[in-house]
Each structure stands twice: as C-alpha cells, then as structure tokens.
Amino acid sequence: MAFITFVLAANYYLCQIAFYNLSFPVSDRMKELKHLNKYFKKYRFKLLVGIFITIVARVFQLVMPSYVKKSIEVVEDFIKNDILQAEAKDLLLQYILIIVGAAILSGFFTFLMRQTIINVSRYIEYDLKNEVFEHYQRLSLDFYKKNRTGDLMNRISEDVNQVRLYGGPAIMYGIQTLTLFVCLIPLMFIKAPTLALYALLPLPVLSVLIYVISKIIHHRSTIVQEFLSTLSAFTQESFSGVSVIKAYALEPKINAELKALANEGKDKSMNLAKVNAWFSPLMILLIGISNIFVIYVGGQQYINGEIESVGIIAEFILYVNMLTWPVAVVGWVTSIVQRAEASQKRINQFLQEEPAIVSHTAKETPIKGKIEFKNVSFTYQDTNITALNNISFTINQGETVAIIGKTGSGKSTILDLIARLYDINSGAIFIDDLPIQDLNLKNLRQAIGAVPQDAFLFSDTIKNNIKFGKENSTDEEVVAVAKKAVVHKNIMDFTKKYDTVLGERGITLSGGQKQRVSIARALIKNPQIYLFDDCLSAVDTETEEQILNQLKKESQDKTTLIVSHRVSSAKNADKILVLENGKLIQQGSHDQLNSVQGYYKELYKNQLSKKEK
C-alpha cells in the first residue's frame, strides 16, 4: 500500500505541475488565454466532436493489448493440450482479426480527430491573425513610430502560431493523455496491482524530467529565435543597402560582422541542441526500466503462481509503451501552454492598444472640399517638436493652394492633419464648415487622394499599384491616368509594360517614375480633395510643367493642396501659404506675394536666377 500511495501521490504532483504551473495561481497564468474563449465558443461543436472522437480512438486502442494476452493464452492452452489445434487456430484468427480491426478503427478515428481538433486550431489561427491585422490597421501613426516593424510581424506570425498550438495539439494530446490515464491505469491495477505499481513507477520521474527539459528548451529556443530576428534584420539591411556597401567597399567589414553573428548563432543553437539531445534517450531509458520491471516482476509472479499467464506480461508491456508518449507529452503540453500564454500576452498588449484616431459618428458625411484651419497648433508626441503654431487659413471648395517653406516648417503636417492622421492639440479644423472630428473618418479619407513625399509602391504590377486608388477601374482608365501623370511612355518601355512586377518598395522604378505612378494612383481615385506632398521633387522641370498642366485640368472642381520647395509648382495656384518654423508668415497669390518683400519673393528670385544660369 505504501508503494501504491507513492505512485498516486507522484501522479497527483505531476498533474499539478502539468496543468497548474506551481509558480503562479491558475487565474493569473491563464487570464491572458481567456481572449481565446470567444473562438472556442465559435467552434465548440467541432471541438466537442473532436474530443468525443479522441476518446473513441483511445478506447479502440485499449482493445488490442487484452487480445494479445488472450492470443498468448490460446498458445499456452494448446501447449498444455487443453484445446485442440483446430480450435486454437480458430481462436487465434478471431483474436487477430479483432486486433487488426481495432487498430484500423483506432487509426481511422485518430485521422478524424486530427481533421477536427487540428483544423479548429487552424481556424482559430486564421481568425486571430485577421483580428490582429485589422486592429493594426485601426491604430494611428504614433503607434507605428513607437514599435518596430519586425516586432509587429513577429506577433502576428510566430506568437499567433504558438497560440495555435495551444488551441489544437495541446487540447488533442491533453485529451488523449487524460483518456488513457483514466481508462488504462485503473485497468492495470484491477488486472495486476503489484505489476501495475512497478510498471508505472518510472513514469512520473519521466514526466517531471521532460517538464524540466522542456522549460530549458523553451528558454534556449526563445534565445535562438530572438537571435534569428537579429540575423535576419542584419542581412535584410545589408541587401537593402548593397549599393552603399559596394560604393564604400565595405564588403570585408560586412562579411566579418556576418561571420561573427553566424558564430554567435551557432553557439546558441548548439546550446539548444545539447538539451534536445537528452529528450529521446531519457524516454527510452525510463520506458526501458518500466519494461524491465514488468518482465522481472511479472516473471517472478508467474513463477510463484501469482499470475496465471505469461500473456499478462505481454499485455502490460503494451500498456507501458502506450503510456510512453502520453506521459512524455504532459511536459510538452505544459511547455505549449506556457509559451501560448506568453505569446497571447504579447498579442493582447497590442490588441488592448486603443486607436488615437477614431470615428465619432457612424452616419455618412459626404465631403465637398472646403477646408478651414482656426488657430491650429500641433506638437508631435514622440519628439515633442511643435510643427504648427497658431495657424489659421481658409481654402474654398475647388481652390488650388500651394504650401511653401523650408524643411521642417510644418508643410507636410498640414496635409496629415487634413487627412486626420493626427488630432490637433489646440484650435479647430473644419471641413465643409463641420469640425473634422464630427466627420465619418471613412468618408473623409475616401474623399482624399494623397501622394506622399516618399512615394510608396507595393511589390505588385504597375497596373495593380495604380488600381489601389480604384480597385474596380478598367485597363483603359489606368492607361488614361498614367498619361496624365506623364509616366505612360516610361511604362511602355518595359518588357511587360503595365504587367511589370515592381521590386520591394518599387525599387524597379526611378524616383521620378515612382512619384508619377503614385500621382496616377491618386488621379484614378477621382477624390474631392488632392494632397500632393512634394511629389514632383524627383522630376525635371519640363516634366513637372506637363504634370502640373494635367493636374490643373483634373482638379477644376477639386480642392488641391500642393506642398513644394519649388516656386514653379506654386506660382499658378489660387493661393500660396508660406510657412516658417510652424508659423504662417505669408499668404496670397503669386502676384501678391511677389509684389512685397518677404520670403516668397526672395525664393522666387533665387530659383529664377538658377534657372537662367
């Protein structure tokens, strides 16, 4: 009884380690994973079917050992001449068919089990990735300034994958283990209590050791994964900056740095491999000890007449081997739950981030294009730089306004505030005489065609990059706006023309071509408000003149804001705003500003003299 008490106590302690993690209370440890309850509820029917199938598969598996025992007993009875040869053959054939049938049914239900529970984990992964990505899209620009792209990608890929393992394999193997423990251990004690005791004695030790090893593996694999991110970032940066590396003959330096990183990565990977190497040998050793106990103790009991058949020894050897993976998996499942909890905590940190910019109304608010700034001031939170200081101006619907000023004067900030990428600190912005915060955010941004200063193109065809402005546009519309952006001839020079696939961030094109494709993307949208942020800086003055003439035709009834360093881009505007250090120092038409001394007149003279030279 003392030994039985020890085994039961060890198994109880094992379950505590596996499912409750003695270091923390259950509520604290599992609270992060409560976020997944909505998905478990969504797929509860599939999960319940999967759990039922798992139990059925394990029950059929339990049929086989007992019939192996019966088959050995038939052979023993035949040797003792207790049954005839024909009867022994019939019984053996019957038992073999039952064993084969049970194995087939167990395999079939195991297949169904994976098709339900593992599929559910994939559905949860899909839903969770979409939830994270949709939330990313709602977050404001400040969030992206504070967080690295690599970290954002890791949370939506690696962290979600760790959570998936909890939502599928952990549940599946957990149910398998629980079913076998509940059914098999009592069965073993009913059939041969002493033999069961010795057979199970090494298993708690195995599970505890595997649990400890799994924690070490988790810690070291995390280090390896983090280092791989560092290595990937280094190589990506090297590939992106290969032109600079070659121009400055930095290849030996970069190679030396990569070699040092590779060696460091090798050491970390070897540390992980050394721990992994203990896993299988420990399992084989302790299961081998269990089998030795079964054979030795069972043999002694058979010799002493305490058990009637050698078949029960074979049956128990099968039981022990059936318990091998479930016992080993206890530590593995524990590790999965720990990793999933840590990953879900990282995911929840971002999901709990509230967007700084939200729509305060669900009703439709059509945009016409009148814009008014009243005493607007704005300071960037991340840098504490005041970009605008008490700015006031009015732009009527259909007007073209140019914004001129030195670098850092606040020109681009005005465009960002009109698109409500940020909310102002003080003052008020009105669109069509309504406070910008009272407008439907989706309607506002749908009414804007923006061309940023740093033209961003996706790794897709030129045609599809233009179609981002209007998804259902025809090929004829794409060609038409490309001509207006004066980029059609350049595109036709490419081998695949509009079907040319651009490299990362549009690297296939020159700076001027990227800007013009971005302009075409804005034109095809046909919005009420155009925001051009120094989008002609990379084109020559002749091409600039052609594009400006086309823009003037396209924006007859549209409100247009053009940010530029060139007077040539601004002189034909209805109104020109001149900024300096976040303040509006001049405003008026080209003729008005050129007739008085000030920043604009000096800039015009300087650029005019350079052009004449």
N, C-alpha and C positions, 0 to 999 in steps of 0.2 A: 504493500500500500504506500510505503514511503516513496518508492520509485515512481509509482503512478501519480502521486501528488506532485512530485518534482516535474514530471513531464507536463502535466496540466498547467502548473504554475508557469513553466517556461513558455508554453504556448500562449498563455494569457499575457505574459510580459511581451512576447513577440507581437501580439495584436496591438498592444498599447504603442509599441514603437512604430508599427507599420501605419496605423491609421490615426493616431492622435498626436504623434510627434511630441514627446515628453517635454521638449524645451519651451513650448508655448501652449496656452489654452486653445482648445479647438476653435472657439468663436473668433479669436484673434487671427489664427492661422488660416482659417477657411473663409473669412469675411470677404477677401478680395475675389474669391471664386464664386461668390453669390451672384456676381454680374452675369454668370452663365446660366442661371436658373431659368431665365426667360427663354433661352434656346432649348434647354432640356424640356421645358413645358411645351414648346412648339413642336418638338419631335418625340413627345412622350410615348405615342403609340408605337413608333418604330423601336424605341428603346425598350419598352415593355416586351414587345415581340422578341427582340434580340436577347433580352435576359432570359425569357422563357426557353428560347431555342438553345441558349448556352447551357441551361440546366439539363435539358433533354439530351444534348450531345454528351455531357459528362455522365449521365445516368447510363446511356448505352455503352460508354467506355468501361463502366464498372462491371458490366456483364461478363467481359472477356476473362478476367483472372479466375473467377469462380468456375468457369467451364474448362479452363486449362487444368485446374485442380481436379475436376471430375474426369477429364481425359486421362490424367496420370493414374487416378484411382481405378479406372477401367483396365489399364495396362497391369496394375498391381493385382487386381482380381483375376485377370487372365493367367498371370504367372502363378498365382496360388491355386489355379484350376477351379476358381469359384464360379466362373462363367465360361461359356463355350466361345470358340474362336469367331463363329458367325455373329453371335450376339455382341461380342466385343467390337467387331468391325462395324456393325450397325450403329452401336452407341458412339464410337469414335467419329464416324461420318456425320452423325447427327450433331455431336458437340462441335465439330469443326465447322459445319455449316452455320451453327448458331454464332460461333466466334467470328467467322467471316462476315456474316450478316450484321452483327453488332458493330463490327469495325467499319463496314460500309455505311451503316446508318449514322454512326458517330461522326465519320468523315463528312457525310452529306450535311448533317446539322451544323457541324463546325464551319463548313462553307457558308451556309445560310447565316450563321452567327456573324461572320465577318462581313457579309453582304448587308447586314442590318446595322450592327453597332459601329463598325468602322466607317460605313457610309454616312451614318449620323455625324460622326466626328468631322467628316469632310464637309457636310452641310454647315455645321457649326463654324468651321474654319472659314468657309465662304461668307457666311453671314457676318462673322466678326470682322473679317478683313474689309468688307463693304462698310460696316458701321464705322470702323476706324478711318477709312479713307474719306467717307462722307463727312465725318467730323473734322478731319484735316482741312477739307475744302471750306468749311464754315469758319475756321479760325482766321484771325486777322494777320496782317503782315508782321506785326510786332512779335507774334508767336514764332514765326519763321526766322526772325532775326535772332531770337534767343536760343534756338535749337538747331543743331547740325542736321543736315540732310541725311547723313549716314545713320544717325540715331533714329530719325523718323522712319527710315526704311527698315531698320532692324526691328523696330517694334511692330511693324505691320507684317513682317515676314517671319523672322526667327522666333519672336515672342509669341506670335499667334500660333506658330507650329507647335511650340511647347504646350500651349493651352489645348491644342487639338489632341495631343497625346493623352491628356487628362480626360478629354471628352469622349475618347474612343478606346484605345488599348488599355488604359488604366481601369476603366469600367469593365471591359471584357475579361481581362485577366483577373481582376478582383473578384468578379462573379464566379469565374472558373475555380479559383483558389478556394473561395468560400464554400462552393458546392462540394468540392472534393473533400475539404476538411469536415464539413457537416456530415457527409454521407460515408466517407471512407474510414475516418478514424474510429467512430463508434463501431463500424462493421468489423474492423480489425480487432478491437477489444472484445467484441462479442465472440468472435471465432477463436481467438487465442490471446488472452490478455497479456501474459508474460512475454510472448513473442512480439506482440504489438508494442509493448513498452520498450524493448530493446531495439526494435526496428525504428521507432520514432525518436529515440534518444539523441542521435546526432543532428536531427533536422532543425531544432531551434537554434543550435550552435551555428549551423549553416546559414540560416536566415539572418541572424544577428551579424555574422561576419560579412555577408553580402550587403546588408544595410550599411555597415561601416564603410565598406569598399565603395559602395555606390555614392556615398556622400563625398568621399575623397575624389572619385571620378568626376562627380558633378563640379566640384570646386576647380579641379585642374582643367576640365573641358571648358569651363567658363573662361579661364585664363587663356586657353588656346583660341577660343572663339573671338575674344576681345583682341588678341594679338593679330588674328587673321584680318580683322577690320583695319588695324593699323597698317598691315602689309598691303591690303587692297587699296587703302587710301593713298599710300606712297606710290604704288605702281600706277594708279589712275592719274595721279598728279604728274608723274613722270611722263606718261603717254600724252596727256593734255599739253604739257609744256615742252614737248620734244623739240620744237623749233628753237626755243630758248636754250635748251641743253646743247644742241648742236652748234648754235651760233656762238656760244661761250666756251665750247669744247669741254663741257662738264661731264662727258661720258665716264671717264675714270672715277670721278668723285661719286657719281650716282651709282656706278657699279659697286664701289666699295661700301656705300651705305646700304645697298640692297643685300650685299653679301652678309653684312653684319646683322641685318634684320632677319635674313634667312637662317643664319646660325642660331640666333636667339629663338626663332620659331621652332627650329629643330630640337633645341634643348627642352622647350616647353612641351612639345609633342612627345618626346622621349619620356619625360616625367609622367605623362598621361599613359603612355603605352606600358610603362613598368607596372603601374597599378592595374591596368586592364589585364595584364598577364596573369594576375592572381585569380581572376574570376573563375575561369573554367577548371583549373587544377583543384581549387577548393571544392567546387561542386563534385568533381569526380572522386576526390579523396573522401569526403564525408558521406556521399552516397555509397561509395565502396565500403566504408566502415559499416553503414547500415546493412548492406547486403551480407557482409561477413557475420555480423550479429545474427541476422536471420538464419544463415546457413549453420552457424555454430550452435546457437541456442536451439534452433529448430531441430537440428540433428540430434542434440542431446535429449530433447524432449521425445523425439521419435524412438530413440534407443531405449529411453526409460518408460516408454509406453504412455507418455502424457498426451501425445497426439497420435491419431490413428493412421495418418497417411503422409507420405512424402510430398504429396500434391499440395498440401497447405504451405509448405516451404516455398514451392514454385509460385503459388498464389501470392504470398507475402513479398517475394522478390519483385513481382509485377506491381504490387501495390506501392512498394517503396519507390520504384522507378517512375510510377505515375505521379507520385508526390514530389519528385525531384524538381521539376520546373515550377509547379505552384509554390513550393517553399522558397525557391530561389527568387521567384517573381515578387514575393512580398517586399523584399528590399528594393527591387527595381520599381515597383508601383509606388512605394513611398518616395523614392527619388523623383519619379514623374510628378507626383502631387506637389512636392516641394518646388520643383522647377516651374510647374504650371502656376503655382501661387505667386512666385517671384515675378514671372513674366506677366501674369494678369495684373499684378500691382503696378508694373511699369506701363501697361496699356491703360489702366484706369487713371493713372496720373494725367495722361493726355485727354482721355475721354471726359475727365472732370474739369478740364480747362474750358472756361466759358468764352465764347467769341466776344471780342471787344466791340465788334460792329454787328448789330442785329437789326432786322426789320421790325419796326414797331407797329406795322399795320399789315393786314392780310388783304385788304381791298386793293383793287387795281388803281394805280395813279399814273395815267398817261403823261408823258413828258413832251413838252413843246420846245423848250430850249432857252428860256430866259434865265440868266444867272446873275445873282447879286451877292456880293460879299459886304458885310457890315461890321467894321471894327474887328476883323478876324485876327486872332493870334494863335500860333501853334508852336508847341515845343515837342521834339521827339523824346520819348521816354527813355530809350536805350542810350542816347548820347547826351541828353539834356541840352541839346542845341536848339535855340529858338530860331525856327526857319521863317516865320512870318510874325510881324509885329504891327498890330492895329491897321490891317489892310482893309480898304473899302473901295469898291468899284461896281459898276453895273454893266452887264453885257445883254443887249436885247436879242430877242429871237432872230436868227438869220444873220447876225453880225459875225464878221471875222475879226478876231482880236489876236494881236501878236504880243508876246511877253519877252522882253529883252532884259538882260542883266548879266553880271559876272557870275562865274561859277560859285555856287553856294548862296546865291542871293534869294532863293526860295521859289524859283520858277516852276520846277517840277512838283514842288509841294502843292502849289495851287491846283494843278491837274489831279493830283492824288486826292485832294480834299473834295473836288467836284465829283469824282467817282466814288466818294465816301470810302476810300481805303483806310482812312483815319477819321476820327472825330475831333473836332477843334477843341481847344482849351477855353477860349472865350470868344465872344462875338456871335455872329449868326451868318449862315449861308442859306440863301433862298433859291429854289429852282421853281420857276413859274409862280413866284410870289408865295410859295409854301416853304416852311422850314425843311431843310434837307432830311432831317431825322423823321419827319412825318410822311416821307415818300416810301412807297414799296421798294425795297432795296433791289429786288429782281428787276422791276420795271425801270429803275434808274440806270442800272448797269446794262440792261438790254438796249437802252436808248443811247448808249455811248459807244463810239468806235475809237479805240485808243491805239496809238502807235508809240510804244515806249522808246526811251533813249537808247537802251541796249536791246535791239531787236532780237526777240527770241523765236526761233523756229524749231519745230519738233522733228524728230528723226522719222520722217514720213515723206511722201512725194510732195513736190512743189504744189501740185493741184490740191491735195488734201490740206496742205498748210494754208492755202488761200481760202479753202472751203470752211476752215474753222470759224470764219466770220459769218458764214451762212451755210449750214450743213446740207440743205436741200438744193443748193444752187446748181445750175447746169454748167456743162463744159464751156458753152458759149459765154455765159456770164463770167466765168473765170478768166477766159481769154480777154474779154472786154475790159475788165478792171486791171488786168496785167498791162494792157496797152496804155490805160490811163496813168498807171504808175510808172510807165516808161521802162518796163522790165521784160516785155514780151519778146523783143528781139534777142535778149540775152538767154532767155529760156529756150528759144527755138534753136540756139546754137548747141545746146546739149544733145547728146546722142538720143536719150529717151524723152527729150523735151519736157512736157509737164508731168510726165511719169517718172522723172528723175528723183531717186530717193536721196534725201539730204543726209549728211553725216550728223553726228551728235551736235545739238545746238545750231544746226545749219552751217556747219563748218565747210561744207562743199562750196558755198557761195562766198563771194567777197562781201566786205562790209556794206558797200553801197547796194549790192543786189539784195542782201538780207533786209535792208531798210525798205527797199522798194516792194519786196514781196509782202512785208508787214503792212505797208500802205495799201496794197491791193486787198489784203485781208480786211482792213478797216472799211475800204470803199464798198466791198461786196455786201457788207452788213447793212449799208444804207441807213445809218442811225440818224437821230435828231441832233446829236452833239458829236463833233470830232475833236479829239485831243491828240495833237501831234507834238511829241516831246523831243525837240531837236532831232527829228527823224530824217533830216537831209544833210547831216554833217559829213557823211561819207561819200556824197555825190559831188560831181563837179558843178560849177555854176550854170553851165549850159543845160545840163540835165535837170538841175534844180529849177530853172526857169520853166522848162517844159512841164514838170510835175506841178509847180505852183499854178500854172495856167489851167491845167486839168482840174486841180483841186478847187479853183475858183468857180469853174463851171459846175462841178459836182455839188458844191456847198452853197448854191444860190439861196436856198431856203433853210440851210442848216446853220446852227451855231458852231463856229470853228475857233479853236484856240491853238495857236502855233507858238511853241517855245523855240527860240533860236538865239544863236550868237551872231547871226548874220543879219545885217540891215536889209539885204536883198530879199530875205524871206519875209520881212516885216513891213516893208515900205508900202505895199499895196493893201494892207489891212485897213479895215474901217477905224480901228482904234489900236493904239500901241500902249502897253503898260511897261514902264521902266522900273525895275527893282534894284535895290542896293541894300545889302545886309538885312534882308527881310522887310524892308520898308518900301512903300510905293513913292518914288521920288518924282516921277513924271507920268502923265498920261495925255493922250491926244492922237491926232492923225499924224502922218509923216510930215506933211507940210507945216502943221502947227508946231511940232517938236523941233523941226529943222530950222524954224524961224527964230528960236530963242536959244540963248546959251545954256548948255547943260550936257549931261552925259550922252544923250542920244545924238546931238549934233556932232560932238567930238568923235563918237564911234563911227558915225556916217562918213565924216571927213577922212578918218584913218583908213577905213575899208575902201573908200573910193580912191584914195591915193595909191593904195596897194594894188588895186585892180588896174589903175592906169599904168603902173610900173610893169 
